[in-house]
Amino acid sequence: MYRKPAPVKKADLELMRLIDKLHLEKPFFGARKIAFVLSRSGYKVGRKRVTRLMRLMGIETIYRKPNLSRRHPQHKIYPYLLRNMMIDRVH
């Protein structure tokens, strides 16, 4: 039988509340910036701990992601040559 996960510590719950508050104010802040802001406020916290707590809460930074489905306008479009051909043998 597997062991039960340990309950979340009180200090982590306090940090999670602060991280959530910061994320609602500035959703474009990542774990590095949140850790910097919290450490400047007097909390002893590192980037890896903030990353772990953000992942635990399901918080993700909002940023522009690459649009990979849009083609470049200068790329040539090649025709599909086998569209109306019946393929009935090998080679």
PDB file with one MODEL, atoms N, CA, C and O in Angstrom:
MODEL        1
ATOM      1  N   MET A   1       0.843  -1.180   0.000  1.00  0.00           N
ATOM      2  CA  MET A   1       0.000   0.000   0.000  1.00  0.00           C
ATOM      3  C   MET A   1       0.892   1.248   0.000  1.00  0.00           C
ATOM      4  O   MET A   1       1.921   1.290   0.674  1.00  0.00           O
ATOM      5  N   TYR A   2       0.482   2.248  -0.758  1.00  0.00           N
ATOM      6  CA  TYR A   2       1.249   3.483  -0.848  1.00  0.00           C
ATOM      7  C   TYR A   2       1.028   4.341   0.381  1.00  0.00           C
ATOM      8  O   TYR A   2       0.000   4.245   1.052  1.00  0.00           O
ATOM      9  N   ARG A   3       2.007   5.178   0.662  1.00  0.00           N
ATOM     10  CA  ARG A   3       1.861   6.075   1.799  1.00  0.00           C
ATOM     11  C   ARG A   3       1.018   7.282   1.398  1.00  0.00           C
ATOM     12  O   ARG A   3       0.974   7.655   0.225  1.00  0.00           O
ATOM     13  N   LYS A   4       0.373   7.870   2.345  1.00  0.00           N
ATOM     14  CA  LYS A   4      -0.452   9.050   2.096  1.00  0.00           C
ATOM     15  C   LYS A   4       0.446  10.279   2.016  1.00  0.00           C
ATOM     16  O   LYS A   4       1.420  10.371   2.763  1.00  0.00           O
ATOM     17  N   PRO A   5       0.144  11.223   1.131  1.00  0.00           N
ATOM     18  CA  PRO A   5       0.970  12.429   1.065  1.00  0.00           C
ATOM     19  C   PRO A   5       0.839  13.255   2.340  1.00  0.00           C
ATOM     20  O   PRO A   5      -0.213  13.299   2.978  1.00  0.00           O
ATOM     21  N   ALA A   6       1.936  13.901   2.683  1.00  0.00           N
ATOM     22  CA  ALA A   6       1.954  14.730   3.892  1.00  0.00           C
ATOM     23  C   ALA A   6       1.089  15.964   3.676  1.00  0.00           C
ATOM     24  O   ALA A   6       1.027  16.482   2.561  1.00  0.00           O
ATOM     25  N   PRO A   7       0.427  16.442   4.711  1.00  0.00           N
ATOM     26  CA  PRO A   7      -0.366  17.664   4.559  1.00  0.00           C
ATOM     27  C   PRO A   7       0.544  18.867   4.292  1.00  0.00           C
ATOM     28  O   PRO A   7       1.725  18.862   4.639  1.00  0.00           O
ATOM     29  N   VAL A   8      -0.022  19.874   3.682  1.00  0.00           N
ATOM     30  CA  VAL A   8       0.734  21.081   3.340  1.00  0.00           C
ATOM     31  C   VAL A   8       1.028  21.858   4.621  1.00  0.00           C
ATOM     32  O   VAL A   8       0.157  22.016   5.477  1.00  0.00           O
ATOM     33  N   LYS A   9       2.264  22.338   4.744  1.00  0.00           N
ATOM     34  CA  LYS A   9       2.687  23.049   5.949  1.00  0.00           C
ATOM     35  C   LYS A   9       2.022  24.424   6.030  1.00  0.00           C
ATOM     36  O   LYS A   9       1.588  24.984   5.023  1.00  0.00           O
ATOM     37  N   LYS A  10       1.954  24.948   7.240  1.00  0.00           N
ATOM     38  CA  LYS A  10       1.343  26.265   7.450  1.00  0.00           C
ATOM     39  C   LYS A  10       2.108  27.371   6.725  1.00  0.00           C
ATOM     40  O   LYS A  10       1.511  28.289   6.162  1.00  0.00           O
ATOM     41  N   ALA A  11       3.440  27.270   6.746  1.00  0.00           N
ATOM     42  CA  ALA A  11       4.259  28.283   6.068  1.00  0.00           C
ATOM     43  C   ALA A  11       4.016  28.253   4.560  1.00  0.00           C
ATOM     44  O   ALA A  11       3.974  29.298   3.910  1.00  0.00           O
ATOM     45  N   ASP A  12       3.856  27.044   4.008  1.00  0.00           N
ATOM     46  CA  ASP A  12       3.572  26.930   2.578  1.00  0.00           C
ATOM     47  C   ASP A  12       2.198  27.484   2.236  1.00  0.00           C
ATOM     48  O   ASP A  12       2.020  28.097   1.183  1.00  0.00           O
ATOM     49  N   LEU A  13       1.222  27.272   3.121  1.00  0.00           N
ATOM     50  CA  LEU A  13      -0.116  27.822   2.878  1.00  0.00           C
ATOM     51  C   LEU A  13      -0.087  29.349   2.855  1.00  0.00           C
ATOM     52  O   LEU A  13      -0.760  29.978   2.038  1.00  0.00           O
ATOM     53  N   GLU A  14       0.696  29.941   3.757  1.00  0.00           N
ATOM     54  CA  GLU A  14       0.837  31.407   3.780  1.00  0.00           C
ATOM     55  C   GLU A  14       1.492  31.904   2.497  1.00  0.00           C
ATOM     56  O   GLU A  14       1.055  32.891   1.905  1.00  0.00           O
ATOM     57  N   LEU A  15       2.560  31.201   2.070  1.00  0.00           N
ATOM     58  CA  LEU A  15       3.219  31.578   0.822  1.00  0.00           C
ATOM     59  C   LEU A  15       2.297  31.398  -0.375  1.00  0.00           C
ATOM     60  O   LEU A  15       2.307  32.211  -1.299  1.00  0.00           O
ATOM     61  N   MET A  16       1.498  30.333  -0.360  1.00  0.00           N
ATOM     62  CA  MET A  16       0.566  30.099  -1.468  1.00  0.00           C
ATOM     63  C   MET A  16      -0.466  31.221  -1.548  1.00  0.00           C
ATOM     64  O   MET A  16      -0.849  31.638  -2.641  1.00  0.00           O
ATOM     65  N   ARG A  17      -0.914  31.706  -0.396  1.00  0.00           N
ATOM     66  CA  ARG A  17      -1.865  32.822  -0.393  1.00  0.00           C
ATOM     67  C   ARG A  17      -1.230  34.072  -0.986  1.00  0.00           C
ATOM     68  O   ARG A  17      -1.858  34.789  -1.764  1.00  0.00           O
ATOM     69  N   LEU A  18       0.038  34.331  -0.607  1.00  0.00           N
ATOM     70  CA  LEU A  18       0.736  35.508  -1.138  1.00  0.00           C
ATOM     71  C   LEU A  18       1.022  35.361  -2.640  1.00  0.00           C
ATOM     72  O   LEU A  18       0.899  36.324  -3.398  1.00  0.00           O
ATOM     73  N   ILE A  19       1.403  34.154  -3.059  1.00  0.00           N
ATOM     74  CA  ILE A  19       1.670  33.910  -4.480  1.00  0.00           C
ATOM     75  C   ILE A  19       0.394  34.111  -5.282  1.00  0.00           C
ATOM     76  O   ILE A  19       0.423  34.696  -6.365  1.00  0.00           O
ATOM     77  N   ASP A  20      -0.735  33.623  -4.751  1.00  0.00           N
ATOM     78  CA  ASP A  20      -2.008  33.787  -5.449  1.00  0.00           C
ATOM     79  C   ASP A  20      -2.385  35.258  -5.561  1.00  0.00           C
ATOM     80  O   ASP A  20      -2.872  35.702  -6.600  1.00  0.00           O
ATOM     81  N   LYS A  21      -2.161  36.010  -4.490  1.00  0.00           N
ATOM     82  CA  LYS A  21      -2.457  37.450  -4.502  1.00  0.00           C
ATOM     83  C   LYS A  21      -1.591  38.165  -5.542  1.00  0.00           C
ATOM     84  O   LYS A  21      -2.085  38.992  -6.308  1.00  0.00           O
ATOM     85  N   LEU A  22      -0.290  37.839  -5.561  1.00  0.00           N
ATOM     86  CA  LEU A  22       0.614  38.447  -6.549  1.00  0.00           C
ATOM     87  C   LEU A  22       0.235  38.056  -7.972  1.00  0.00           C
ATOM     88  O   LEU A  22       0.301  38.875  -8.890  1.00  0.00           O
ATOM     89  N   HIS A  23      -0.162  36.798  -8.146  1.00  0.00           N
ATOM     90  CA  HIS A  23      -0.513  36.322  -9.486  1.00  0.00           C
ATOM     91  C   HIS A  23      -1.787  37.007  -9.995  1.00  0.00           C
ATOM     92  O   HIS A  23      -1.907  37.283 -11.189  1.00  0.00           O
ATOM     93  N   LEU A  24      -2.718  37.277  -9.111  1.00  0.00           N
ATOM     94  CA  LEU A  24      -3.940  37.971  -9.532  1.00  0.00           C
ATOM     95  C   LEU A  24      -3.647  39.424  -9.908  1.00  0.00           C
ATOM     96  O   LEU A  24      -4.264  39.969 -10.823  1.00  0.00           O
ATOM     97  N   GLU A  25      -2.712  40.041  -9.203  1.00  0.00           N
ATOM     98  CA  GLU A  25      -2.354  41.429  -9.523  1.00  0.00           C
ATOM     99  C   GLU A  25      -1.553  41.514 -10.821  1.00  0.00           C
ATOM    100  O   GLU A  25      -1.824  42.359 -11.675  1.00  0.00           O
ATOM    101  N   LYS A  26      -0.567  40.632 -10.957  1.00  0.00           N
ATOM    102  CA  LYS A  26       0.324  40.656 -12.117  1.00  0.00           C
ATOM    103  C   LYS A  26       0.503  39.228 -12.628  1.00  0.00           C
ATOM    104  O   LYS A  26       1.453  38.552 -12.234  1.00  0.00           O
ATOM    105  N   PRO A  27      -0.405  38.752 -13.509  1.00  0.00           N
ATOM    106  CA  PRO A  27      -0.355  37.356 -13.969  1.00  0.00           C
ATOM    107  C   PRO A  27       0.823  37.057 -14.896  1.00  0.00           C
ATOM    108  O   PRO A  27       1.064  35.897 -15.227  1.00  0.00           O
ATOM    109  N   PHE A  28       1.556  38.083 -15.317  1.00  0.00           N
ATOM    110  CA  PHE A  28       2.702  37.879 -16.204  1.00  0.00           C
ATOM    111  C   PHE A  28       3.993  37.668 -15.414  1.00  0.00           C
ATOM    112  O   PHE A  28       5.048  37.450 -16.010  1.00  0.00           O
ATOM    113  N   PHE A  29       3.928  37.729 -14.091  1.00  0.00           N
ATOM    114  CA  PHE A  29       5.103  37.439 -13.264  1.00  0.00           C
ATOM    115  C   PHE A  29       5.329  35.933 -13.232  1.00  0.00           C
ATOM    116  O   PHE A  29       4.401  35.159 -12.999  1.00  0.00           O
ATOM    117  N   GLY A  30       6.567  35.531 -13.467  1.00  0.00           N
ATOM    118  CA  GLY A  30       6.928  34.129 -13.371  1.00  0.00           C
ATOM    119  C   GLY A  30       7.415  33.792 -11.973  1.00  0.00           C
ATOM    120  O   GLY A  30       7.347  34.614 -11.060  1.00  0.00           O
ATOM    121  N   ALA A  31       7.908  32.571 -11.821  1.00  0.00           N
ATOM    122  CA  ALA A  31       8.370  32.115 -10.512  1.00  0.00           C
ATOM    123  C   ALA A  31       9.573  32.921 -10.039  1.00  0.00           C
ATOM    124  O   ALA A  31       9.707  33.193  -8.846  1.00  0.00           O
ATOM    125  N   ARG A  32      10.448  33.304 -10.966  1.00  0.00           N
ATOM    126  CA  ARG A  32      11.635  34.079 -10.586  1.00  0.00           C
ATOM    127  C   ARG A  32      11.246  35.443 -10.021  1.00  0.00           C
ATOM    128  O   ARG A  32      11.757  35.859  -8.982  1.00  0.00           O
ATOM    129  N   LYS A  33      10.346  36.130 -10.706  1.00  0.00           N
ATOM    130  CA  LYS A  33       9.940  37.467 -10.269  1.00  0.00           C
ATOM    131  C   LYS A  33       9.142  37.397  -8.970  1.00  0.00           C
ATOM    132  O   LYS A  33       9.314  38.242  -8.091  1.00  0.00           O
ATOM    133  N   ILE A  34       8.271  36.400  -8.843  1.00  0.00           N
ATOM    134  CA  ILE A  34       7.495  36.254  -7.613  1.00  0.00           C
ATOM    135  C   ILE A  34       8.421  35.962  -6.442  1.00  0.00           C
ATOM    136  O   ILE A  34       8.243  36.513  -5.356  1.00  0.00           O
ATOM    137  N   ALA A  35       9.416  35.092  -6.659  1.00  0.00           N
ATOM    138  CA  ALA A  35      10.376  34.789  -5.597  1.00  0.00           C
ATOM    139  C   ALA A  35      11.161  36.042  -5.212  1.00  0.00           C
ATOM    140  O   ALA A  35      11.444  36.263  -4.035  1.00  0.00           O
ATOM    141  N   PHE A  36      11.510  36.856  -6.201  1.00  0.00           N
ATOM    142  CA  PHE A  36      12.240  38.099  -5.927  1.00  0.00           C
ATOM    143  C   PHE A  36      11.386  39.055  -5.101  1.00  0.00           C
ATOM    144  O   PHE A  36      11.865  39.635  -4.127  1.00  0.00           O
ATOM    145  N   VAL A  37      10.126  39.220  -5.487  1.00  0.00           N
ATOM    146  CA  VAL A  37       9.230  40.132  -4.763  1.00  0.00           C
ATOM    147  C   VAL A  37       9.010  39.646  -3.334  1.00  0.00           C
ATOM    148  O   VAL A  37       9.019  40.443  -2.396  1.00  0.00           O
ATOM    149  N   LEU A  38       8.812  38.345  -3.169  1.00  0.00           N
ATOM    150  CA  LEU A  38       8.585  37.809  -1.822  1.00  0.00           C
ATOM    151  C   LEU A  38       9.834  37.922  -0.948  1.00  0.00           C
ATOM    152  O   LEU A  38       9.738  38.216   0.243  1.00  0.00           O
ATOM    153  N   SER A  39      11.010  37.686  -1.548  1.00  0.00           N
ATOM    154  CA  SER A  39      12.236  37.789  -0.752  1.00  0.00           C
ATOM    155  C   SER A  39      12.514  39.245  -0.364  1.00  0.00           C
ATOM    156  O   SER A  39      13.060  39.512   0.707  1.00  0.00           O
ATOM    157  N   ARG A  40      12.137  40.182  -1.236  1.00  0.00           N
ATOM    158  CA  ARG A  40      12.289  41.604  -0.886  1.00  0.00           C
ATOM    159  C   ARG A  40      11.309  42.011   0.210  1.00  0.00           C
ATOM    160  O   ARG A  40      11.562  42.962   0.949  1.00  0.00           O
ATOM    161  N   SER A  41      10.190  41.291   0.317  1.00  0.00           N
ATOM    162  CA  SER A  41       9.200  41.580   1.359  1.00  0.00           C
ATOM    163  C   SER A  41       9.571  40.963   2.697  1.00  0.00           C
ATOM    164  O   SER A  41       8.901  41.207   3.700  1.00  0.00           O
ATOM    165  N   GLY A  42      10.638  40.161   2.721  1.00  0.00           N
ATOM    166  CA  GLY A  42      11.099  39.610   3.981  1.00  0.00           C
ATOM    167  C   GLY A  42      10.869  38.117   4.143  1.00  0.00           C
ATOM    168  O   GLY A  42      11.215  37.555   5.183  1.00  0.00           O
ATOM    169  N   TYR A  43      10.301  37.467   3.154  1.00  0.00           N
ATOM    170  CA  TYR A  43      10.074  36.026   3.234  1.00  0.00           C
ATOM    171  C   TYR A  43      11.304  35.292   2.708  1.00  0.00           C
ATOM    172  O   TYR A  43      11.899  35.692   1.707  1.00  0.00           O
ATOM    173  N   LYS A  44      11.674  34.221   3.389  1.00  0.00           N
ATOM    174  CA  LYS A  44      12.819  33.432   2.949  1.00  0.00           C
ATOM    175  C   LYS A  44      12.299  32.357   2.001  1.00  0.00           C
ATOM    176  O   LYS A  44      11.814  31.312   2.434  1.00  0.00           O
ATOM    177  N   VAL A  45      12.406  32.629   0.709  1.00  0.00           N
ATOM    178  CA  VAL A  45      11.845  31.736  -0.308  1.00  0.00           C
ATOM    179  C   VAL A  45      12.735  31.771  -1.539  1.00  0.00           C
ATOM    180  O   VAL A  45      13.326  32.803  -1.858  1.00  0.00           O
ATOM    181  N   GLY A  46      12.827  30.654  -2.220  1.00  0.00           N
ATOM    182  CA  GLY A  46      13.626  30.559  -3.434  1.00  0.00           C
ATOM    183  C   GLY A  46      12.755  30.268  -4.648  1.00  0.00           C
ATOM    184  O   GLY A  46      11.558  30.007  -4.528  1.00  0.00           O
ATOM    185  N   ARG A  47      13.382  30.318  -5.816  1.00  0.00           N
ATOM    186  CA  ARG A  47      12.654  30.118  -7.068  1.00  0.00           C
ATOM    187  C   ARG A  47      12.070  28.711  -7.166  1.00  0.00           C
ATOM    188  O   ARG A  47      10.946  28.539  -7.635  1.00  0.00           O
ATOM    189  N   LYS A  48      12.822  27.713  -6.728  1.00  0.00           N
ATOM    190  CA  LYS A  48      12.343  26.334  -6.849  1.00  0.00           C
ATOM    191  C   LYS A  48      11.133  26.072  -5.953  1.00  0.00           C
ATOM    192  O   LYS A  48      10.225  25.329  -6.325  1.00  0.00           O
ATOM    193  N   ARG A  49      11.130  26.679  -4.785  1.00  0.00           N
ATOM    194  CA  ARG A  49       9.983  26.524  -3.891  1.00  0.00           C
ATOM    195  C   ARG A  49       8.754  27.207  -4.470  1.00  0.00           C
ATOM    196  O   ARG A  49       7.652  26.660  -4.424  1.00  0.00           O
ATOM    197  N   VAL A  50       8.947  28.410  -5.020  1.00  0.00           N
ATOM    198  CA  VAL A  50       7.827  29.125  -5.637  1.00  0.00           C
ATOM    199  C   VAL A  50       7.308  28.340  -6.837  1.00  0.00           C
ATOM    200  O   VAL A  50       6.097  28.255  -7.041  1.00  0.00           O
ATOM    201  N   THR A  51       8.213  27.761  -7.637  1.00  0.00           N
ATOM    202  CA  THR A  51       7.798  26.955  -8.788  1.00  0.00           C
ATOM    203  C   THR A  51       6.971  25.759  -8.334  1.00  0.00           C
ATOM    204  O   THR A  51       5.941  25.450  -8.933  1.00  0.00           O
ATOM    205  N   ARG A  52       7.418  25.088  -7.278  1.00  0.00           N
ATOM    206  CA  ARG A  52       6.701  23.921  -6.762  1.00  0.00           C
ATOM    207  C   ARG A  52       5.310  24.314  -6.258  1.00  0.00           C
ATOM    208  O   ARG A  52       4.335  23.610  -6.520  1.00  0.00           O
ATOM    209  N   LEU A  53       5.216  25.420  -5.547  1.00  0.00           N
ATOM    210  CA  LEU A  53       3.920  25.857  -5.017  1.00  0.00           C
ATOM    211  C   LEU A  53       2.994  26.323  -6.134  1.00  0.00           C
ATOM    212  O   LEU A  53       1.788  26.084  -6.081  1.00  0.00           O
ATOM    213  N   MET A  54       3.554  26.988  -7.148  1.00  0.00           N
ATOM    214  CA  MET A  54       2.722  27.416  -8.278  1.00  0.00           C
ATOM    215  C   MET A  54       2.181  26.203  -9.031  1.00  0.00           C
ATOM    216  O   MET A  54       1.025  26.196  -9.452  1.00  0.00           O
ATOM    217  N   ARG A  55       3.012  25.183  -9.199  1.00  0.00           N
ATOM    218  CA  ARG A  55       2.570  23.957  -9.870  1.00  0.00           C
ATOM    219  C   ARG A  55       1.511  23.249  -9.035  1.00  0.00           C
ATOM    220  O   ARG A  55       0.561  22.689  -9.582  1.00  0.00           O
ATOM    221  N   LEU A  56       1.669  23.272  -7.703  1.00  0.00           N
ATOM    222  CA  LEU A  56       0.705  22.650  -6.809  1.00  0.00           C
ATOM    223  C   LEU A  56      -0.652  23.349  -6.884  1.00  0.00           C
ATOM    224  O   LEU A  56      -1.697  22.703  -6.805  1.00  0.00           O
ATOM    225  N   MET A  57      -0.625  24.677  -7.037  1.00  0.00           N
ATOM    226  CA  MET A  57      -1.867  25.454  -7.131  1.00  0.00           C
ATOM    227  C   MET A  57      -2.449  25.464  -8.532  1.00  0.00           C
ATOM    228  O   MET A  57      -3.606  25.839  -8.720  1.00  0.00           O
ATOM    229  N   GLY A  58      -1.661  25.056  -9.520  1.00  0.00           N
ATOM    230  CA  GLY A  58      -2.145  25.084 -10.901  1.00  0.00           C
ATOM    231  C   GLY A  58      -2.034  26.464 -11.530  1.00  0.00           C
ATOM    232  O   GLY A  58      -2.772  26.776 -12.465  1.00  0.00           O
ATOM    233  N   ILE A  59      -1.133  27.287 -11.038  1.00  0.00           N
ATOM    234  CA  ILE A  59      -0.936  28.636 -11.567  1.00  0.00           C
ATOM    235  C   ILE A  59       0.140  28.591 -12.643  1.00  0.00           C
ATOM    236  O   ILE A  59       1.187  27.967 -12.469  1.00  0.00           O
ATOM    237  N   GLU A  60      -0.133  29.263 -13.753  1.00  0.00           N
ATOM    238  CA  GLU A  60       0.824  29.323 -14.849  1.00  0.00           C
ATOM    239  C   GLU A  60       0.956  30.774 -15.306  1.00  0.00           C
ATOM    240  O   GLU A  60      -0.023  31.521 -15.328  1.00  0.00           O
ATOM    241  N   THR A  61       2.157  31.156 -15.665  1.00  0.00           N
ATOM    242  CA  THR A  61       2.417  32.518 -16.110  1.00  0.00           C
ATOM    243  C   THR A  61       1.775  32.761 -17.468  1.00  0.00           C
ATOM    244  O   THR A  61       1.771  31.877 -18.325  1.00  0.00           O
ATOM    245  N   ILE A  62       1.236  33.951 -17.666  1.00  0.00           N
ATOM    246  CA  ILE A  62       0.632  34.312 -18.941  1.00  0.00           C
ATOM    247  C   ILE A  62       1.679  35.015 -19.787  1.00  0.00           C
ATOM    248  O   ILE A  62       2.223  36.043 -19.384  1.00  0.00           O
ATOM    249  N   TYR A  63       1.962  34.463 -20.957  1.00  0.00           N
ATOM    250  CA  TYR A  63       2.903  35.085 -21.883  1.00  0.00           C
ATOM    251  C   TYR A  63       2.556  34.651 -23.297  1.00  0.00           C
ATOM    252  O   TYR A  63       1.822  33.683 -23.498  1.00  0.00           O
ATOM    253  N   ARG A  64       3.083  35.367 -24.263  1.00  0.00           N
ATOM    254  CA  ARG A  64       2.807  35.038 -25.660  1.00  0.00           C
ATOM    255  C   ARG A  64       3.544  33.766 -26.033  1.00  0.00           C
ATOM    256  O   ARG A  64       4.755  33.652 -25.840  1.00  0.00           O
ATOM    257  N   LYS A  65       2.800  32.815 -26.568  1.00  0.00           N
ATOM    258  CA  LYS A  65       3.385  31.557 -26.993  1.00  0.00           C
ATOM    259  C   LYS A  65       3.510  31.563 -28.512  1.00  0.00           C
ATOM    260  O   LYS A  65       2.749  32.269 -29.174  1.00  0.00           O
ATOM    261  N   PRO A  66       4.439  30.805 -29.090  1.00  0.00           N
ATOM    262  CA  PRO A  66       4.610  30.824 -30.535  1.00  0.00           C
ATOM    263  C   PRO A  66       3.403  30.231 -31.250  1.00  0.00           C
ATOM    264  O   PRO A  66       2.839  29.225 -30.820  1.00  0.00           O
ATOM    265  N   ASN A  67       3.016  30.877 -32.353  1.00  0.00           N
ATOM    266  CA  ASN A  67       1.913  30.387 -33.174  1.00  0.00           C
ATOM    267  C   ASN A  67       2.509  29.518 -34.273  1.00  0.00           C
ATOM    268  O   ASN A  67       2.883  30.020 -35.333  1.00  0.00           O
ATOM    269  N   LEU A  68       2.597  28.225 -34.022  1.00  0.00           N
ATOM    270  CA  LEU A  68       3.273  27.325 -34.945  1.00  0.00           C
ATOM    271  C   LEU A  68       2.365  26.833 -36.060  1.00  0.00           C
ATOM    272  O   LEU A  68       2.850  26.218 -37.011  1.00  0.00           O
ATOM    273  N   SER A  69       1.078  27.081 -35.976  1.00  0.00           N
ATOM    274  CA  SER A  69       0.170  26.577 -36.998  1.00  0.00           C
ATOM    275  C   SER A  69       0.018  27.559 -38.175  1.00  0.00           C
ATOM    276  O   SER A  69      -0.577  27.202 -39.192  1.00  0.00           O
ATOM    277  N   ARG A  70       0.529  28.748 -38.056  1.00  0.00           N
ATOM    278  CA  ARG A  70       0.406  29.736 -39.127  1.00  0.00           C
ATOM    279  C   ARG A  70       1.619  29.622 -40.046  1.00  0.00           C
ATOM    280  O   ARG A  70       2.759  29.614 -39.581  1.00  0.00           O
ATOM    281  N   ARG A  71       1.370  29.536 -41.343  1.00  0.00           N
ATOM    282  CA  ARG A  71       2.480  29.386 -42.291  1.00  0.00           C
ATOM    283  C   ARG A  71       3.052  30.745 -42.664  1.00  0.00           C
ATOM    284  O   ARG A  71       2.391  31.774 -42.524  1.00  0.00           O
ATOM    285  N   HIS A  72       4.278  30.730 -43.136  1.00  0.00           N
ATOM    286  CA  HIS A  72       4.940  31.943 -43.573  1.00  0.00           C
ATOM    287  C   HIS A  72       4.425  32.309 -44.963  1.00  0.00           C
ATOM    288  O   HIS A  72       4.301  31.422 -45.807  1.00  0.00           O
ATOM    289  N   PRO A  73       4.118  33.585 -45.238  1.00  0.00           N
ATOM    290  CA  PRO A  73       3.528  33.950 -46.522  1.00  0.00           C
ATOM    291  C   PRO A  73       4.455  33.730 -47.717  1.00  0.00           C
ATOM    292  O   PRO A  73       3.968  33.611 -48.841  1.00  0.00           O
ATOM    293  N   GLN A  74       5.765  33.671 -47.516  1.00  0.00           N
ATOM    294  CA  GLN A  74       6.681  33.485 -48.638  1.00  0.00           C
ATOM    295  C   GLN A  74       6.969  32.017 -48.950  1.00  0.00           C
ATOM    296  O   GLN A  74       7.626  31.719 -49.948  1.00  0.00           O
ATOM    297  N   HIS A  75       6.492  31.104 -48.119  1.00  0.00           N
ATOM    298  CA  HIS A  75       6.729  29.692 -48.388  1.00  0.00           C
ATOM    299  C   HIS A  75       5.863  29.208 -49.544  1.00  0.00           C
ATOM    300  O   HIS A  75       4.685  29.550 -49.637  1.00  0.00           O
ATOM    301  N   LYS A  76       6.455  28.415 -50.415  1.00  0.00           N
ATOM    302  CA  LYS A  76       5.741  27.892 -51.573  1.00  0.00           C
ATOM    303  C   LYS A  76       4.843  26.733 -51.136  1.00  0.00           C
ATOM    304  O   LYS A  76       5.230  25.931 -50.287  1.00  0.00           O
ATOM    305  N   ILE A  77       3.644  26.648 -51.717  1.00  0.00           N
ATOM    306  CA  ILE A  77       2.725  25.558 -51.432  1.00  0.00           C
ATOM    307  C   ILE A  77       2.865  24.542 -52.557  1.00  0.00           C
ATOM    308  O   ILE A  77       2.612  24.856 -53.720  1.00  0.00           O
ATOM    309  N   TYR A  78       3.265  23.336 -52.214  1.00  0.00           N
ATOM    310  CA  TYR A  78       3.450  22.280 -53.204  1.00  0.00           C
ATOM    311  C   TYR A  78       2.150  21.504 -53.380  1.00  0.00           C
ATOM    312  O   TYR A  78       1.466  21.218 -52.397  1.00  0.00           O
ATOM    313  N   PRO A  79       1.797  21.158 -54.625  1.00  0.00           N
ATOM    314  CA  PRO A  79       0.561  20.402 -54.844  1.00  0.00           C
ATOM    315  C   PRO A  79       0.734  18.936 -54.430  1.00  0.00           C
ATOM    316  O   PRO A  79       1.833  18.385 -54.497  1.00  0.00           O
ATOM    317  N   TYR A  80      -0.369  18.318 -54.004  1.00  0.00           N
ATOM    318  CA  TYR A  80      -0.359  16.904 -53.655  1.00  0.00           C
ATOM    319  C   TYR A  80      -0.632  16.120 -54.925  1.00  0.00           C
ATOM    320  O   TYR A  80      -1.760  16.111 -55.419  1.00  0.00           O
ATOM    321  N   LEU A  81       0.390  15.461 -55.459  1.00  0.00           N
ATOM    322  CA  LEU A  81       0.310  14.837 -56.780  1.00  0.00           C
ATOM    323  C   LEU A  81      -0.439  13.514 -56.795  1.00  0.00           C
ATOM    324  O   LEU A  81      -0.802  13.039 -57.871  1.00  0.00           O
ATOM    325  N   LEU A  82      -0.678  12.915 -55.670  1.00  0.00           N
ATOM    326  CA  LEU A  82      -1.351  11.612 -55.619  1.00  0.00           C
ATOM    327  C   LEU A  82      -2.825  11.725 -55.267  1.00  0.00           C
ATOM    328  O   LEU A  82      -3.448  10.723 -54.914  1.00  0.00           O
ATOM    329  N   ARG A  83      -3.392  12.913 -55.354  1.00  0.00           N
ATOM    330  CA  ARG A  83      -4.767  13.123 -54.905  1.00  0.00           C
ATOM    331  C   ARG A  83      -5.781  12.241 -55.613  1.00  0.00           C
ATOM    332  O   ARG A  83      -6.557  11.569 -54.933  1.00  0.00           O
ATOM    333  N   ASN A  84      -5.818  12.204 -56.927  1.00  0.00           N
ATOM    334  CA  ASN A  84      -6.855  11.462 -57.662  1.00  0.00           C
ATOM    335  C   ASN A  84      -6.308  10.186 -58.287  1.00  0.00           C
ATOM    336  O   ASN A  84      -6.937   9.636 -59.191  1.00  0.00           O
ATOM    337  N   MET A  85      -5.161   9.700 -57.837  1.00  0.00           N
ATOM    338  CA  MET A  85      -4.584   8.472 -58.398  1.00  0.00           C
ATOM    339  C   MET A  85      -4.996   7.268 -57.555  1.00  0.00           C
ATOM    340  O   MET A  85      -5.050   7.333 -56.327  1.00  0.00           O
ATOM    341  N   MET A  86      -5.286   6.164 -58.253  1.00  0.00           N
ATOM    342  CA  MET A  86      -5.601   4.898 -57.567  1.00  0.00           C
ATOM    343  C   MET A  86      -4.295   4.138 -57.376  1.00  0.00           C
ATOM    344  O   MET A  86      -3.629   3.800 -58.354  1.00  0.00           O
ATOM    345  N   ILE A  87      -3.927   3.870 -56.150  1.00  0.00           N
ATOM    346  CA  ILE A  87      -2.687   3.147 -55.862  1.00  0.00           C
ATOM    347  C   ILE A  87      -3.080   1.688 -55.605  1.00  0.00           C
ATOM    348  O   ILE A  87      -3.731   1.373 -54.609  1.00  0.00           O
ATOM    349  N   ASP A  88      -2.663   0.789 -56.542  1.00  0.00           N
ATOM    350  CA  ASP A  88      -3.083  -0.595 -56.451  1.00  0.00           C
ATOM    351  C   ASP A  88      -1.906  -1.576 -56.449  1.00  0.00           C
ATOM    352  O   ASP A  88      -2.123  -2.787 -56.395  1.00  0.00           O
ATOM    353  N   ARG A  89      -0.663  -1.078 -56.507  1.00  0.00           N
ATOM    354  CA  ARG A  89       0.489  -1.975 -56.473  1.00  0.00           C
ATOM    355  C   ARG A  89       1.673  -1.263 -55.839  1.00  0.00           C
ATOM    356  O   ARG A  89       1.676  -0.041 -55.684  1.00  0.00           O
ATOM    357  N   VAL A  90       2.684  -2.053 -55.474  1.00  0.00           N
ATOM    358  CA  VAL A  90       3.894  -1.506 -54.878  1.00  0.00           C
ATOM    359  C   VAL A  90       4.823  -1.031 -55.973  1.00  0.00           C
ATOM    360  O   VAL A  90       4.952  -1.702 -56.998  1.00  0.00           O
ATOM    361  N   HIS A  91       5.460   0.081 -55.792  1.00  0.00           N
ATOM    362  CA  HIS A  91       6.405   0.695 -56.723  1.00  0.00           C
ATOM    363  C   HIS A  91       5.794   0.890 -58.082  1.00  0.00           C
ATOM    364  O   HIS A  91       6.454   1.397 -58.989  1.00  0.00           O
TER     365      HIS A  91
ENDMDL
END
